[in-house]
């Protein structure tokens, strides 16, 4: 994708926001650990799939002796205010720039309802209490009365009180309840990306391993980069993984031929030698990607 395009810049902003959110969750994890509660009673990044709602991601769940604490973590700095109609979070940065986000209390209410229904369906009588955690050190909430928020440093005290007030279950039962919730986790798979977002202006060919320039397409696998001139082998396996990550979740050998511009025997050889899973059906043989075998480094490059 052209680095100057609006789509590229938008995806970059989304990636930075996700990374910043992940860092906030890691900071919260540190303070949760300081509470001294048994690690088996802590669940992070639990994804539940609801028939009518879809995937619901829960940041942190702590099963205490009196209730289940559900933490919604926001790593947003600046002055924070709530607006209604529509419900949203307004952030004013130190330089005066204003941004809007989804209302965290709406998200927390919906997540709490989903988790409560799951517990009720298993006849677990522990109530669910949601808590908004502001992970950024320089966030300044200006919320109306009744909208409680906590900083990570307050979590040990919050967890201690929940674990010792009006005990409804003992330590062993709390661990068993956490284990049940952990088994409900359904890993979130955002791929292929084209199924959930508008991707325009993508280059379908091979990229240089050194500068991300476009590789020349020739009659042999050996080629060179149009941008830096470096000579290299055509990254066929990387291109196939890109196909599954971006365009589709299944691929036949015939489709592979057209996508890579190779002959049938080469296509079958590539599909059978890489991190791909072969499926046999009465109509055709097709392949899917073994996502567990795919690794990306910090720069988003495939590690094979």
N, C-alpha and C positions, 0 to 999 in steps of 0.2 A: 504494500500500500504506500502511496506517495506520502512522505512524512509531512508535507505541507498541506495535505487535505484536511478538511474539517472533520471527517470521520476518524482519521488517525489521531488528531488532537483530542477528540471526544473520548476515544478508547483509552488514550493515555491518562486522561483525567479520571476515568473510572478505575483504572488500574492503581493510580496513586491513592484514590479514596479507599479502595479495598485494602491496600497495604497499610495505610494509616489506621484503619479499623482493626486490622489484625494485630498491629503493635499495641493498640489500646487493650485488646483482649489479653495479650500476654502480660501486660502490666497488672491487670486485674487478677490474673491467675497467681501472680506472686503474692498479692495480699490475701487471697483466699487461702493459699498454703500456710500463711502465717497464723491463721486462725487455729491451726492444730487439728482440724477435723480430719477424719480418716480419708485418705485419697480415694478410696473406693466409693465414697459417698459424693464425689464430685464428678460431674459429667460436663464436658465442653464440646461445643459445636455439634449438638444433636440435631439431626434432620429427620423430621417426621413427615410422612406423605399422607395427606388427607384426600379422600375421594373427591370432595367438592372444592377444596381449597388449593390442593397441590402441595408442593414442598414448603414446609415451615421450618426455618432454621432458628434454633434456640442457642443463644450464646453460651450461657453457663447455668447449670442446674446443680443445686446443693440440697441433698436430702438430710434434713435435720430431724431431731426427735419430735418436733412439734408441727412442722410444716415443710413444704418444699419451696425453697427460694429459687426464683427464676430471675436471673440477672440479664438485663438488656444493656449492653455496653455501647457507649457513644464516645468516640475520641475526637471531639470537636472543640477547638479553642475559640476564644472570643466571647463576646456578650451574647447570651442565648435567651431568646424570648419565644413564647408560644403564641401562635395566631390561630384563629378559628375561622370556619367558613371560607375556604377549606382549612382543616386542621393541619398545621405544619409548624416546623421549627425554623425560626429566623436567627441567623448567625451574623453578627456585626464584628468584623475583624478589627484589629488595632489600627489598620490603615483606613478604616471606614467602609471597606468593601462589604456588601451585603450578599448573603447566600441563603437559599431556602432548602430545607430537607424535609423528609417525611416526619410526621409527628411521632416521636418515640413512645408516647403514652398510648397512642392508638395501636402501634406495633406490639407494645407490651400487653395491652388488654387482649388483643387477638391471640397472642402466643400463650398467655395464661389460660384462656378459655380452651385452646386446643389441648394443652397439657392436662388440665383438669378433667376433660372428657376422657382422655386416655386412662388416667388413674381411676376414674369412676367405673369405666368399662371393666377394669380388673378388680373392682371392689376394694380399692385402696382409699381409705378415708382421710388421708392427709390433705389438708387444704394447700392450695398453691398461692404463694404471695410473690407478686412481681416487684422488682426494684430496678430503677433506672440508675446506672452507674456512669458518671462523667469522668472518663479516664484521662482527659487532657489536663495537664497541670495548670494551664492558664485559661481554663474555662470559667466564665462568670455567669451562673444561671440567674435569671430574673423571672422566675416562674410564679404564677398566682398561688394563693394559699390552697393547700390540698394537693399540690403536685410536688411530692417529695422526690428529691434526688440525692444521691450519695457520691462522695469521692472514694477512690479505692482505699484510702487509709482508714475509712470508717467500716470497711467490710469485716475485719476480725471481730469487732464488737457486735455488729449486726448478726453475724453467724453464731457467736457465743450466746446471745440472748435467745435466738430462735432454737438453739439446741438444748436450752435449759428451762424454757418456759412451757408449762402445761404439756408435759411429755405425753405423746400419743403412741409412740412406738419406741422400742429399745434400739440399741446400737446394731444388733444383728439384723433386726427387721429393716432398719434404714439401709443397710448395705444390700440386703436382698431386693428392696424396692429400686435402688439405684441400678442394680444389675438387670432388673427387668426393663427399666427405661433404656439402658444401654443396648439391650438386644433389639429395641425398636428402631434403632438408627438405620436409616437407608441412605447410603452415600449419595451426595448430590453430584450429578454428572452434567455439566453444561454443554457437552459436545454432542453433535457438531454445532459450532457457533452459528452457522448460517440459518439454523432452524429457529433461533430466538432473537436474532438481530439483523438489521439491514447492513450488509457488507457490500460496498460498492468500490470499484476501482482497484480490486485485488489483482495482483500479477499471479498468473497460474503456473508460470514456469519455475525453473530452478534458480536458487540464489547462491551467490558466492559465499563460501565459508569464512572469508576474511573481511569483506566489506559490504555484504548483502547486495552487491550489484547483480545484474541479470547475466546468467550464463548463456553462452552461445549454444544453439541447438544444432548438432551435426549428425553425421551417420555413425559415429562411434561414441563410446561412453566418455572418452577423454575430451575435454573441452577447456575453454578459457573464459575469463570474466570480461564482459564488455566495459566494465568500469575501471578495474585495476589491472587487468591483463593477466592475472595469476592463472596458471594452468592447474587443473584439478579433475577429479572424476565426477561424473554426474551423480548427484545424491539421490538415487532412485528411492531408497528406503525412506529417507527423510521426506521426500515428496509424497509417498504413500501415507505416511503418518499424518502429514499435513492434510491430506484428503479427508481422513477420518476425523481429525480435530476441527476441520472447517466445514466440509461440504456434505458428507453423508456418513451414516453409521454402518452401511454394508457396501461391498464392492465385489463385482464378478471379475474374472480374468479378462473378459471382453472389454469391460469398462476400464480396467487397468491398462489395456493396450492403448485405448484412445486417450486416456489421461496422461500417460507417460510418453506416448509415441514410440512404443516398442512392439516387438513381435510377440505372438502368443506364447511361445516357449519361454521367453524371457519374463513375461508377465507372470506366468505360473510359478517360475523359479523364485521370483522376488516375493510373491505372496506366501510361498511355502517356507521361506527362509527367515523372514522377519518376525516381528512381534504380532503376528496375525493369527486368528483362530479360524480354521476351516469348518464350514458347515455344509452338510450334505442334505439335499432335499430331493423330492421326486421330480422337480422342475429344473433345478439348476444348482450348481455349487457356488457358494458365495463365501466371503470372508468378512470378519469383523476385527476390530483392534483390541488387543489385550492391553487395556488401559493401565493395569497394574505394572506392566513392563516398561511403561513410558516415563521417562524422567526429564525434567527441565531444569536448567541451571538458573541462577539468579537473574540472568539476562534474557531468559525465555528461550534459550537455545536447547535443542534436543541433545540428550546425552545417550549415545548408543554404545 
